[in-house]
Amino acid sequence: MENPLAGVIFDKINKCYGEVEVIKKLDLEIRDEEFMVLVGPSGCGKSTALRMIAGLEEITAGEIRIGDRRVNDLPPKDRDIAMVFQSYALYPHMTVRANMDFGLRIQKMAQEEIDRRVGDAAKILGIEPYLDRKPRQLSGGQRQRVAVGRAIVRQPSVFLFDEPLSNLDAKLRVQMRAEITGLQRRLKTTTVYVTHDQVEAMTMGHRIALLNDGDLQQVGTPLELYKTPSNLFVARFIGTPPMNFYRGHISSDITRVSGDGMDLEMTEKVRNNAAGMNGREVLVGIRPEHLRDTPREGSGPTMNVSMKVELVETLGHEILVHGHLGESAMCAKVDPQNKPEIDDMVDLLLELDHLHLFDAVTELRLSQGD
């Protein structure tokens, strides 16, 4: 499939419903052939942003470009996009084949080309045996493949996915995640994918754009958002289980950070990013994998701490242990061979090079961590 350069650019985009501003001066460049995931909590504006690309929502201010074309005033049919919805939106009275070729027939495309495109898409998606069935005769996963196939046959410059896996069970969601990402790699079509599920975002996207309350919080690769969250919201949203936090003060000589019953040494790696924060209040983040019961190669300096077990979550390959260090709730990862019981005391190693520091007032990141 050959398309001209088809990146998508949001240039200072605003969207208002009356006095309510749901997108706030969004600047975002989605590169040609990139798989970009728009993620965030319900109501953050991600689906609205997607629908503005499609032309299903009017733009209050700013400019959207697809490739080198300004599309603000173009109707959806002229934007060279194809959209896959959460609800599948299949015609129940039509066969799978008719659902997939409907848009092409409306365009009065030659039947030979229609048949070729439908056949190719059905083969890619493994739905060739179902072309003569009606949607009611298909499983949820098969219906979703038909919806994706209907988009593929259009051969658009941009694919738009609006939470397409929300109606599927957990196992099928994992399978469809792999199929959609594999499909995008194969077709090399610019793709914008909306989800509220940060696991989907982390596993599918080349890059992630995280929104909250209409504001773009951070854009980067999944690992960039995970390892170096730009602010407290990103740190709390990205990661399963989520990052642990406690409130503390940086010592006057920038060697320790203490509070909530915790007193941790700041290594050189962390101190370098806290210059000028002497005596200031911060929020300290510790990911559960950096609070462990066994040594880890390359972990750097550690501190021994003990925690009373309040909850145990057994996941097979690892065990999550919940309790308190000082006054702060903490989650640690322990070896499945060392499963503790509730009310046990567990000895843990806190990896000091991996502290994340956030200004308590601005909530912006101080330390780089990793």
N, C-alpha and C positions, 0 to 999 in steps of 0.2 A: 504494500500500500504506500503510494508516494503522495505526500502532501507538502505544500510550501511551508516555510517556517510558520509555526502556529503556536508560539508562546502566547500567554495571556497576561495582560498588564492591568492592574488596578492603580489608577493615578488619582490620589486624593479623593477617593469615593466616599460619599456620604449617602445614607439612606434614612429618611425620616418617615414616620407615620404620624402626621399631625405634629405635635410637640415632642414626640418620642423619637430620639435618635438611636437607631439600632445598629448602624455602621458609622464609625467615626473616623473620617479621613484615612481610609485604608489605602496604604501604599504596599503593593505586593507584585513581584514579578515571578510568573510561572514560566519556566523555560520550555523551549521547544523539546518535545519527546519526554518531558519530565512527568513523573507520577507525584503530584502534590496532594497532600492530605490536609484538609481544613478540619481541625478538631477543636473541641471545647465543650463546655457544659450546655445543657438545654437553654435556649434563649440567648446564646452568645452572638448570633448573627451569621453563623457559618452557612446555613441553608439559604439565607437571604442573599449572601454573597454569590453562592452558586447560581441561584435563580436570576440574578442580575447578569451573569455571564450568558445565560440561556435566553435572556430577553423576556423572562416571565415576571420580572419585577422592574419597575421604573427606577431610574437612578435620580436621586435628588440633586447631587452635585458631583463633579469629577468626571473622569473619563475611563472607559474600559476599551482596551484594544485587543483584538485577536489577530496575531501576526502584525501586519502593518495597517490593519483597517480599524478605524474608530467605529464601534458598533452600538454606541448609545441609542441611536435612533433606528437601527435595523430591526425588522421583525425577526422573530425566532427562526423562521424558515430560511432566512438569508444569511445566517451566522455560521453555517457549516459546522454545526455541533450536533451531538446526539446525546440524549439524556436517559439514564436508567434510574427509575424511581424506587422507593422503598416498597410500594404497593404492587410492583410488577406492571400494573396497568395494561393487562392483556385483554383483548376482545374475547369474551367467553364463547361467543357463537362461531368464532373462526378457528380453523385448524392452526397448528403451530406454524406451518408453512405460510398460511395467509397472514398471520400476525407478523411474521418476519418480513414478508415482501410488500406489506400494505403501503408503506411510505414510498417504496420504489415504483409501485403501480400508480400512485397518485402523481409521481413525477413523469409518468408516461415513458418510463425506461423500456428498452427493448426486452422482450420476454427472455431471450437467450441470456442476456446479461443478468437479469433478475435471477434466473435459475442458477447461474454460475455463482453469484454472490451468496445466495441462500445455501447452496450446497457446500460452498467453502466454509461458511460460518457454522453450519450444522456439524461439519466434520471436525472443526477446531474444538467445538463445545461438546462433542459426543452426544448430540441429540438427533442424529440422522434417523434412528428407529422411531422417533416420535413425531415426525413431520406431519403425519396425517391425523394425529390425535387432537382433541380439544383440550384447553387448559385444565378443565376439571378432572381429566384423566392423568394428570401429572402430579408429581410430588412438588413440595415447595422448592427444592433445589433445582428440579427440572424447569419449573416455571421461571426461576431466576435466570437460568441459562438462556431461555427463550427471550427474556427481556434484554439480556446482554447481546444475544444474537441479532435482535432487531436493531440494536445500535451499531453493531459491527457492519452489517450490510450497507449501512449508509456511507461507510468509508469517510467519516468526518475528519476535520482537522483537530477537533477536541472532543474527548469523551467527558461527560459529566455524570458522576454517581452520587445520588442523594441517599445515604444510609441504606444501601441496597441489601444488606445482610441482616437487618434488624429483625426480620420475621422468621429467621431460620434458627434451628436448634444449635446448641454449642458445637457439636461435632461437625455439622454441615457448614457452620460459619468458618471453621478452621479450613475445611476443604475448599470452600469457595474463595477464601482469602488467597490461597495458593493459586487457584485457577485464574483469578482476575489479575494478580501480579504477573503470572506467567504469560497471560494473554497480552498484557501491556508491553512486556519485554519483546514479545514476538512481533506485535504490530507497530511498536515505536510511535504510538499516537499520544500526544499530549493529553494527560488525564488529570482531572480535578475530582477528588473523592472526599465526600463529607461524612464524618462519623463523630459520635460522642464517645466512642470506645477507644481509649488510649492504646490498648493492646493492638487493635486494628491499625491505628496510626503508626505505631512503632514497627510493626511487622510488614507493612505494605509500602509506605511512602519512601521515595528518594529523599524528599524533604517534608517537613511538617510545618504548618502555620497554625499556631495555637492562638485562639481568640477567647476573650472574656468580656462580656458586656459591651460588645461592639468594638473593642480595642484589640489590635494585634499585639500580642504579648512577646512572641519570639518566633523567628523563622530559622530553620536549620535542619540538619540531618537528624534522624532519631537519636543517635548517640550524642550529638551536640546538645540537644535539649535535655537528655538524661544526665550527662556528665557535667555540663555547665549551664544549668538553668539561669536565665537572666534575672529572674525575680522570684519572690516567694510563691506566687501563684503557679508558675511553671514547675517549680520544685515540688509543690504539693500535688499537682495534677498528673505529672509524668512519673511513672514508676509503680510497679505492683510487686509487693506491698509498698505503700507510700513511704516517703522519707520521714524519719523521726525528727522532732524538733524540741529544743528547749531554749528558754530566754536567759541570756547572760550578759555580763559586762566584760569588755576587754581591759586587761590590766594596764596600768600607766606605762609599763615598759614593753607592752605588746608581746608578752610571753605566755599569758594564760587567759582563758575565757571561763568565767565562773558565774553560776547562778542556778536557781531551781535545784539546789543540792548537788550540782555537778561542778567539777573543777578540772578542766582539761588543759594540758600543755599545748601551746600553739607551735607547731614545727616551723622551720624556716620557710617551707613551701607555703604554709598558710599565712604566716606573718607578712610575707612579701606583698600580700594583697589586702592587708589591713592597715597600711600606713596612714597615719593621721587619725585613726579611730581610737586613740588612747582614751580609756575611761568611758567609751560610748557603749550604749546598749545595742545588742545584736540578737538575732535569732540564729541559732546554730543548728544546722541540718546534718544528720547522720543516716546514710542509707542502711537498711537492715543487713545487706551483705558485707558491710564494713563493721559489723558488730557480730562476732563469730565465736564459736567455742573451740575452733582449731586454727592453727597458724596457716597463713596463705602466702605462697611464694610471691615476693615483690610487694608485700603489703606495706613495707616501711615501718616506722616506729609504731608501737602499740602501747596501750595502757590496760592493765588488768582491772576489771570491774566484776562485781557479783550482782545478780538480779534474782529476785524471788519470782518464780513462775506463776502467772495468773491464768494463762490460756495457752494451749498447745494446738497448733494446726499441722496435721500430718499430710504432706503433699506427695509422699513417695520418695522423690529424689532429694527432698530437703524437708526440714521441719521448721516452722515459724514458731517462735516462743515470744509471748507477750508478757510484759511486767512493767516495773517502774525502776528507773535509776534516779535517785533523788526524788524529786517531786514530778518528774516527767515520765509520761507513758512511753515505752520503748518496745520495738519489735526487733528481734534478732534472728539470724538464720543459723541453725545448728545441724550438725551431721546426723543423718537418719539413724546411724548406729548408736547415737548417744541420746535417744529420746528421753527427755525428762518427764516427770509427772508434776501435776499442779501442786504448788506449795514447796517444790524442791528449790534449792538455791543452785543456780548455774554460774560457773565461772566463764567470763567472756573476755575476748580481746577486742578493744576498740581501736580501730586503725586511725591514728591521729593525722596522717597525711591527707585523709579523705574527708575532712570537715568542710562543710559548706557554710559560709557566713553571709548573712543578709542584714542590711541596715534595718533596725527596728522601726524607724520612722518612714523611710522611703520604700522599704521592702525590696530594694535593689540588691543584687549580688555584690559581695566584696571579694571573696576568695574564689580561686579557679577550681580547686579540688579536682578529683576525677574518680 
